[in-house]
Structures are given as C-alpha cells and as structure tokens.
Amino acid sequence: MASNTTDNSQPRPRQRNGPPPPRRHGRNPPPPRYQQTTTATTAHAPQEKKKPVFVKVDQLKPGTSGHTLTVRVVNQTSVPQKPNAASSSHLRPNRISECLVGDETASILFTARNDQVDLMKPGATVNLRNAKIDMFKGSMRLAVDKWGRIEVTDPVEMTVKEDNNLSLVEYELVNVEE
C-alpha cells in the first residue's frame, strides 16, 4: 500500500552560511571583468575614418600587409588545379590565376582567387585595399584576402614598368642573432 506521508530518509541539501565556495576553472577560465566608465569622452563618439595612404608597387617589402594601391592588370594566366582525392566532392573547386599587375614604378604578380579572377581582366585598372605580400618559393606575391577588397575603377592612363618585376627577386629567410 502506498502512503501519503513524505519519506524523510533521504538527506536534504545543507543550508550554507556565507559566500559560495570559489569556482574551479578547467580549460576555460571566466572572461575578465571590465569596469564601466562614465566619462563624457568615452560616450559613443563616432570614430573618424582614416584616409587611405596609396603606395606605389616599388615600395612593397616582404612580409608586409595593409597596402592600398592602384594598379593596372597586364596579363592573367590561370593556374591548373590538381585533382585531390582528399578533398571532399561537395566543396566547390578553387579557381586561382596569377595576374601581372603594376604601375609606373614596378610590377608584381598578384594571386587572384575565386571571385577575384573575374575582376582581374587584362587592361583593367583596380584599387587593391588591405593587400598583403605572400612569399611563394622565395619570391613576393601580392594578394587580397577576406579582409581586403578589390574595386574596379575608371581606366587611368598608366604605363606599367614591366622590366622592374618584384616577383623575380628571390629572397632568403635569414635568422639574425643578437
């Protein structure tokens, strides 16, 4: 028979007096706590955008990034992709082409990927924003990743200096001991 009385044989949780015990943190410690400032100078002031500083191609150095330049596309060659058995069939294939771009000071190879290939047509004048220098087999390549932008602009009368190709200069990584 079932009884309507409560069973007091199970232990009840103990009432605590005082602060809770300190938390033990495993792999992920809690984020730091920040104090809120109430000064008038930090109250949602709109940030002023900096004007882009355009550089010339001959000023590019290995390992640098954040460049903004205006260049003309001289030619474009498609890079054939090797069929890779390890890649999944549901992924779309990457399109890569190497474009020779430059201005009146020098020229350099630009690596265009996927949608960028359509913008980099020979004879087009483009603005490259937040471009970076990648090193490939010891030589410089210009590239724009997902944080950058390629904008096709109005044609500018510019003669590209093809005999000063920065991608033909080979660099070697040297460790300097102090």
N, C-alpha and C positions, 0 to 999 in steps of 0.2 A: 504494500500500500504506500502511496505517496503522501507525504505530509506537507503541510503548508508552512512549516517552520523553516527558518533560514539555517543553513549549515554554517556554524562558526568554527569549523575545524581548519579552514584554510587561513593562512596568515594574511593579514591586511597590510597594505603598504604603510610604512612608518612615516610619521609626520616629521618634517625637517625644521629645525630652528636655525636661522641664519642663512647666509648666501649659499647658492648651489655649489657643488664641487667644481673645480676647474675642468674645462673640456680637454680631452686628449685629442690631439690632431694627428691624423695619419699622414697620408701623402699630400693632402690639400689643406694647408693652413688657411684660416679665415682671412679675407681681404683686410688691408689696413683701414682703420677708421680715419676719416678726414673731418676736420672741423669746418663748419660753415662760417665763412667770413661775411660780415655785414657792412663792409665799407662801400662807399659810393663808387669807388674807382673800379671795382670788380663786378658791377651790376650790369650784365648782359650788354656790354658795349660792342657794337659791330666792329669786327676786325677789318682793318684796311688790307686789301689785297695788294701784293707787291707786283709791280710791273715786271714782265719777263725780261731777262737780260739775254739778248740774242748773241750767240758766239759764232765764230767762223770755224770751218772744218779744221783748219790747221792748228787751232788751239786745243783740240781734243787730245787727251792723255789717257794711257791705260788705267783701268780700274776706277774711272770717274763716272758720275751719273748726275742727273738733273739738268741736262743740257737742253736748251731751246735753240733751234736753228732753222733757217730757211734754206732748202736745198732743191736742186733740180735732179730728176731721175734721168740718168744717161741711158742705161740699159737694164734689162731684167732677164735672169736665167732661172728656170725652175729647177729645183733640186729633187731628183727622183727619190722616192721613199722605198726602203727595203720592206718587203713583207715580213712582219714579225709574228711568229707563231705564238709568242707570249702575250701579245696584245689581244684584248677582247674584241669580238666581232661587233659588239653593239656600240663601240666608240667610233666617232667619225674620224676619218683619216686626216692627218695634219697635212696642210699644204705649206710648203716652205719654198721661198725663192730668194735668191741673192740679187740685190739691185746695186748697181754702182751709182752713188749719189755724190753730189759735190756742189761747191760754189766757186767763186773766182780765186780762192786761195788754195784749195786742195780737193781731193776726192777720197771716198772711203766706201767699203762695202756695207750695205745695210741688209740685215736679215729680216725679211717680211714673213709673217706667219698668219695663216688662215685668212681672215677678212682683210688684213693689211695688204695681201697680194693684189687685191682688186684695185686698191688706191694707188699703188706704185706702178703706174704705167710710164713707159719711156716718154720723155718730153714734159711730164707733169712737174709743176712746182708745188712743193709741200712744206708745211710747217711741222716740225717734229718737236713735240713738247715732252719734257721729262724723259729725254732719251738717255741711254746709258751705253757704256763701252763694255762689250763682252770680249773675252780673249778666246780665240779659237786657233789651236795649233800654233800658239806663239804670236799671232797677229791680231790686230784690232778689228772688231766688227761693231757697227752701230746697230742698236736695237731699241724698240719701244715695247715695254711690257704692259701689263694690265693697268698700271698706274699712270701710263703716259697716254698721249693722243697724237694721231696723225690727221692733219687737216689739209685738204687740197685747196690751194689758194689760186688767185689770179696769176696767169703767167707773168713772170718777171724776166726781163731781158738780162740774161746772165750767161757768161761763157765759163763752162766748168773746166777747171785746170786738171786734166786727166793725167798729166805726167807727174804730178805730186800725189800719188796714191798711198795713203797712210796704211792701207791694208797689206801692202807689200813689204812694210818694215817689220822685221821679226824681232820680238822681244824675248828676253830670257829672265825668269824669276830668280833673283839672287837674294839670299839671306844675308843681312848685314849684321855683324856682331859689334856690339859697342864695348 
